[in-house]
Amino acid sequence: MATRKFAIAKQLGGKRVITNKGEEIGRLSDIKFNERTGDLEFFLVEPATESKIAANLPRNEEDFIEIPYKAVFAVSDVVVVDETMLV
């Protein structure tokens, strides 16, 4: 049986979020999930002030960028998202 690795949400907080092309978006602040199903929906990212890509992404009422979970490509030392899936 294959072994699965799970990241605890607290360990993800503060990780850098970059695109698959290496451009920085910001830092992971929180995770939104569907309370009914338990499915992850969005990563809430505090935008980097010098990031050109972050400047062009929509923000929620709390000034966070909502990255759809389906855009998350990989999570390790950084969170990598697929740039083509960003709005």
N, C-alpha and C positions, 0 to 999 in steps of 0.2 A: 504494500500500500504506500502511495506517495505521501511524503510529509509536506504539510502546508505551513507557510510562515505568515503570521498575522502581525500587523503593526498596530500597536495601541494608539488610539487617537491622540492621547496626551503627548506621545513621542513625536507626532507629526507637526505639532504646533511650532511655528517659527522657522520651519524649513523653507529654503529658497524655492521659488516656483519659476521654472524656466520653460521655454518652448523647445520643441525637438530640433530647432535651428540654433539653440544656445542663447536666445535672447531672454534676459531676465524680465519677469513680470512683477514679482514682489515676494512677499512672505506669507505662508499659510497661517491664517488666523483662527479659522474654525471650519467645521464641517456641517452641512445641512443634510438631513436625511428625512425620509418620509416616515412619520411616526406610525402610520397604519401598517405599512409593509416592511419597514426597516431598511429599505433600499437607500443607498447613498445617492444624493441628488446633485449637490454642489460642494465645491471647495471654496470657502470665502478667503480671498487673498487681499492683504493690505498692499496696495500698489507701491512699487518703487518710484520715487519721485523723478529719477533720471531716465526711466524706461519709456521709450517711444511707443512701444506696443501697448503698454499699460495705459498710456495717455489716450489711446484710441478705443479702449474697451469700455462698455457701459458699466456704470456703478449702481449699486443699490442705495437705498436711503441712508445707510450707515457709511457710505463711501468705500465699500468693499467691492472688488470685482468678483462676480460669481462664475467660477469655472465649472462647466458641466462635468460631472463625474465621468461620463463616457469619453471625455477628451483627455482624461488622465492616462498617460502612456506608461509611466513607470514611477515607482516611489523607492528611493534609496536614500542617499545623502541629500538629494534634492528631489523635488516633485517635477516630473517632466510631462508636459502637456502637448498634444498635437495642435500645432498652430492653425491648421486648416479647419479645426472644429470650434474655434473661438468666434464669437459673434462680432 
